[in-house]
Amino acid sequence: MKDSYCILPKIKSPRDLRTLSREDLEKLSDEVRDFILEKLSPIGGHLASSLGVVELTIALHAVFKTPEDRIIWDVGHQSYVHKILTGRKEEFRTIRQYGGLSGFPKRSESPYDSFGTGHSSTSISAALGMAAARDLTNKRNKVIAVIGDGSMNSGMAFEGLNNSGHEDRDLIVVLNDNEMSISRNVGALSGYLSRVLSNEFYFKVRKDVRGVLKSIPGGESMARIAKKMEEHAKGLISPGMLFEELGFTYFGPIDGHNMSHLLKAFGNIAKYQKPVLVHVVTKKGKGFLPAESRPVTYHGVGPFNIKNGESKVTAGCAPSYTAVFGEALLKMAKKDPRIVAITAAMTEGTGLSGFEAQLPERFFDVGIAEEHAVTFAAGLAAEGLKPVVAIYSTFMQRAYDQIVHDVALQELPVVFALDRAGLVGADGPTHHGAFDISYLRHIPGMTVMAPSDENELVNALATALSLGTPCALRYPRGHSVGVEMDKTPSVWPVGKGNLLKDGGEGSVALLCLGTCLATAQKAVKRAEEEGVKVSVFDARFAKPLDEEAIIGLAKSCKGVVTVEENVLQGGFGSAVLELLADNSICRPVKRLGLPDRFVTHGSQIELKKEIGLDEEGIFKAVTEAGR
């Protein structure tokens, strides 16, 4: 730790914060920012969001008695400061590294991590559940949900708010607003009034006045009028009316980088025993100019130069699958005016920035609202358009019912482009695209494709757009293989794979689905050097299967090995087993894929080695099947 750190080395737990002066807490904020930059610059991580909540996190832990008081971090990518302050400072250099700290709150990691997160908009519902449990068990702790303005536009967040207001329990929701800024004049007035309105004396006077009004003849109507006047006065200077109508007492906006204001407001609000929403305005990337000016770029960043923010990662020779998808979709959309693109707050992450820039009227970012995105796409498809919904595999899980009820049941031609399918790496189990084959394969009328390289990805997209029925294609995070691209995309025959190598009678039938094919081919080369004959089949489709080809290979082979980057339960290998069983074909089958557990975080290479989905694991399975 740097010699310039004076206060941070003394912080072993949040209890130490409660002994510090406001000036020392402000000094600590500067040290924490320097510490985050120092530790993340060699390894990367969620930078901009973490820098933006430094004062807010320190103030929360300084005022509330954690871990007895519960803090739930929505999504959790802004929880780095929280981890540093709660006894994990020395391990922080391992964050998101294999065997190190998780990049998100994780209950098994620390008692201060009250609730595990990774997907957005869950904090309010979880916090209300904790508050209800507290009341049922006669405890007196506080429960605080910290949610960003992006997460607040999700339907689940409003469901939680609505129910929380109805329940009328002791609950604090901190809205971390890092999109809007406070102008000097309005901000000063709003900040002053919020501090006044959160004051215990004001709250007591307001309660007493209402009590007096209600006790005199005609006083009920006078009390209602007084409340309406107060609400309208608040509405003139703050956006809190919506939350007030939902049953919350609203305070804000508060400058989220002013330690004095935060400590005062939280100190007053901690005395309330009702639903309270505190609107805190922060700046993403605060204190690091490159992140302040480009918060989206520095939301999740690789290793970077701490002096100028430039990336230390040398770009690979092959483009990412995401970039290939985005470019191909844009080209196809320019030729077909019926194609529209939809994403859920992941424009850059799904490679659609170019589409948005060049075809803005046909691009829709619906915010963090996956369920709405799918049904919105169904509406577009019902009117004759060709919607392509580009969402990470792990987030598409949230829209399962809409896929079934609003798309598949009506046989609407919606294309689901599932980015980050398979193991994503450092983000870990909350973000691995581990289940999409399993949760899509059993839906009637759904076609499920997994291209093996970037050229095949473009062909798969062209195929999906030609079908006129529901279809999903999955592709991983990271750089593509680097194959030569066709000048014109091909449309595949539905349910037909590609036999790349015929090993003949008595060979091992290696059936691959998706981009694990390149690794499998390296393993095959080694196996053949050991005298093992191997047939290599690129399945392309998880549904429908190429039944004729797979049955033919199975009948003539010594054993079958299936390879996929999806959980084994209900995945491609399971589909092959079902096919063989239905046709009374008995052959040894070894399935390689994700195990029946949540795979940890780490690099993709490390994780594939752990679960036997690397070259060595495939080589071992093939050679054993060939004996």
C-alpha positions, 0 to 999 in steps of 0.5 A: 500500500502506498506510503501516501495512504494515511487513513485507509491502512487503519480501516479494518472494518466499518466500525473504524469509520465511526470514530473518524471526523468528517474531514478524515472521512473526506480524506479517506474518500480520496485514498480509496479512489487512489487505491481502486485505481492502483489495484485495478489498473493492472487487472481491470474491473468495474471502474467508473461505477466504483469511483462514483460511489466512494463517498456514498459507500463511506457515509452509509457504513459510517452512519449505519451499524453494518453488518447488523444493518443490511445494505443490499447493492443492486447489480453489485458492480458498484460494491468495490468500495464496500468490499475494501471497507469490510475487511477485504482490502488486502485481497482486493488485488484478486478481485474477479481473478480465479480463486480471488474475490468475486466482482459482485456481492456474495453471501458466502464471501462476507457477512457484510454481503447481505444479498448476492447480486449480479442482475439488476433491479432485485435490491428493493424486493430483497430488502423488503423481504429482509425488512419483513423477516426482521419485523416477524422476528422482532429485530430492530436493524435497518435495511437499505437498498442501493439502486442505480437510476438505470436499474430503477427503470426496470419493472421489477424495481417498480414492483418492489417499490409498489409493494414496499409502500403498501407494506409501510415497513421501516425500509430505506431505498437509496437511488444512486442517480449518476445520469442527471446533474445538479445545477448550482442554484437548484441543487443548493436549494434542493439540497438545503430543503432535503436536509431540512425535510429529513431533520428529526425536529421537522418530522416531529413537528409535521406529525404533531401538526397533522395530529392537531389538525385531525383532532379539531372539527373539519380538521381531516380535510385541513390535514389532507389539504396541508399534505397536498400543499406539501407534496406540490411544493416538493414537486416544484423542486424535486422529482419525488412525487412519484415515490411519494405516491407509491408510499415513500417519503422522498428526500433529495436530490442530495450531492453524493460527493458531499460528505457533510450532506450525506452524513447529515441526511443519513443520520436524520433518515436513520431515525425514521421507521417508514419507507424512505427514498433518498435521491443521491446524485453522483458522477460515474468515474469521479476523480479519474478524468478518462472515466468521467468523460467516458463512463460507458467505456470505463464501466467494465475495463481491462488493464489500463494505464493509470496516468492516461487511462489508455488500455494496456490490452493489445487488440487481437487480430480477430474481431470479437463475435459481438462486433461480427454480429453487429456489423453483419446485422447492420449490413443485412438491415440496410438491404431489408427495411423490415429488420429492426434491432432491440436491446436492453441497455446494452447498445455497446455491449451487444455491438449495436452502436453502429446500427444505432448511429446509421439506422436510428429509427429502426433501433430500440434500446428499451432500458433494463427491461428484458421482459418488455423487450421480448414482448415489444419485439413480438408486437413488431413481428406481428405487424410484419417486421423482423425484430432481432433482440440482442441480449446477453444469454444470462439476462435473457433468462428474465424474459422466459415467459415472454419468449414462450407466451408472446413469441413462440405460442404465436409463432412470431418471427423474432430472432434472439441473438444471445451474446455472452453464451457460455463461460464469460470469465471474470464476471462469474456465475451471475453472468455465465450464459450457462442455461440458454440451450436448456431453457430454449430447446424445449419450447415448441417451434423454437429453432436454436443455433450455435455457430462454430466461428465468426463466418458461421455466425453470419450464416446463422444470422442470415438463416435466422432472418429467413425462417419466419419463425422464432429462432435463437442463435448463441455466441460467446464473449471474446475474440473470434477464431480468425477464419476467412469470411464469405463474401455473401452469407449462406442460408443453412438448411434447417436442422442440418449439420456439417460433417467435417471429418469422416473417421469411418467404421469404428471411429469415435463420433465427436459431435460439437456444438458452437465455438468449442469446435476449434479446441476440439479439432486440436484435441482430435489431431492429438488423438489421431497421433495416438491411433484413435480414429475420429469423426468430427461433426459440427452440429450447428443446430441444438434444435432441430437436430440433424437426426439422419447424420447423428444416427448414421454416425452413432450406428457406425461408431465405437462411442459418442462424445458431445461437446457444448458450452452449456449445462449438461442438464437439458443441453445438446448432449441430452438432446443427442441421448434422447435421439439415440434412445428414441431410435433404440441405439445403444452406444457409450456416450460421454457428454462434455459441458458445464457441470451441475453447479455454478462455475466460479469466476476466472479467465475463460481458459482457467474455467474451461480447464477446471471443468474439462472443456479445454483441449486436454479434457476433450483429448482425454474423453476422445481417447478413452472413447476410442479404446 
